[in-house]
Amino acid sequence: MTPHNLRHSYASQLLLDGTDFVEVAGLMGHSSPAVTLSIYAHWIKREKSQAQERLAAGIMGATEENSEEAQTPNRLMNV
């Protein structure tokens, strides 16, 4: 792990946590928020997309579990 990697990790985590690009630009010492946006925008979009996929998978998994639980009493009644 290099200092450069730590710097990117720090900025990335701030942005993922919802910190404004302007604030991150100031913390990183970038000349403007546009610099920060140009460096991290594509990465943030990809991370959010993956987070949405994980959330959808979690919801679908919970829905499937609920469906199985909902069917269990019916199966017991039919026995």
C-alpha positions in Angstrom: 0.0 0.0 0.0 1.5 3.3 -1.1 0.6 6.8 0.2 -1.0 7.4 -3.2 -3.3 4.4 -2.7 -4.2 5.6 0.8 -5.0 9.0 -0.6 -7.4 7.5 -3.2 -8.9 5.2 -0.6 -9.6 8.1 1.7 -11.2 10.3 -1.0 -13.2 7.4 -2.4 -14.6 6.5 1.1 -15.5 10.1 1.7 -17.4 10.2 -1.6 -19.1 6.9 -0.9 -20.2 8.2 2.5 -21.9 11.1 0.8 -19.3 13.9 1.4 -19.8 16.7 -1.1 -17.3 16.9 -4.0 -16.4 20.5 -3.0 -15.4 19.4 0.5 -13.4 16.4 -0.8 -11.6 18.7 -3.3 -10.6 21.0 -0.5 -9.4 18.1 1.7 -7.4 16.5 -1.2 -5.9 19.9 -2.2 -7.3 19.7 -5.7 -7.4 23.0 -7.6 -11.1 22.7 -8.1 -14.0 20.3 -7.5 -13.9 19.6 -11.2 -10.6 17.9 -10.8 -12.0 15.7 -8.0 -15.1 14.9 -10.1 -13.0 14.0 -13.1 -10.9 11.6 -11.1 -13.6 9.9 -9.0 -16.9 10.2 -10.9 -16.6 7.0 -13.0 -15.5 5.0 -10.0 -18.3 6.3 -7.7 -20.9 5.5 -10.4 -19.5 1.9 -10.7 -19.5 1.5 -6.9 -23.1 2.7 -6.6 -24.2 0.4 -9.3 -22.6 -2.6 -7.5 -24.3 -1.4 -4.3 -27.6 -1.3 -6.0 -27.1 -4.8 -7.3 -26.2 -6.1 -3.8 -29.3 -4.4 -2.4 -31.5 -5.9 -5.1 -30.1 -9.4 -4.5 -30.6 -9.0 -0.7 -34.2 -7.9 -1.3 -34.9 -10.7 -3.7 -33.3 -13.2 -1.3 -35.5 -11.9 1.5 -38.6 -12.0 -0.7 -37.8 -15.7 -1.6 -37.3 -16.6 2.0 -40.6 -14.9 2.9 -42.4 -16.7 0.1 -41.1 -20.1 1.5 -42.1 -19.1 5.0 -45.5 -18.1 3.8 -46.0 -21.5 2.0 -44.9 -23.5 5.0 -48.2 -23.2 7.0 -50.1 -24.2 3.8 -48.0 -27.3 3.4 -48.6 -28.2 7.0 -52.3 -27.7 6.6 -52.4 -30.0 3.6 -50.7 -32.9 5.4 
